[in-house]
Amino acid sequence: MSIKYNNFNLQWPILLCIVGKSGSGKTTLAKHFEIELRIPTIVSYTTRKMRDDEENGVDHIFVSEFPYSKDDGEILAWTNFGGHDYWTTHSQVSRNDVCTYVIDEKGLVEMKNKYGEIYDIISVYRDWE
């Protein structure tokens, strides 16, 4: 199946994976892509508690428990940070031809190794001191 996007024929969905240190502006860059370029951002699920300045469904999708096994075929990316699970699913990507995803470097490497043949995964490194 081929996807038509801005005069380009895509063979599979494009994931713009934004990687960088904590506080480097990854989420800000993803929001810029969404507002200025109309490229939607995949919102991760997490088991961590929502902070006062966060909105459910915008910053993360907050849930009480991880409902999959880590090897479940529906999981595209998963990590555990600070004792909390963070993940996204293939079904979140299939809704969009091109999307951004904020991910850590380890998760990016795993995603490319596992799913580089079904997604065009482009790394965007955000380095802000």
Salt bridges, closest charged atoms under 4 A:
GLU54 OE2 - ARG48 NH2 2.73
GLU54 OE2 - ARG51 NH1 3.79
GLU110 OE2 - LYS106 NZ 3.99
GLU129 OE2 - LYS21 NZ 4.00
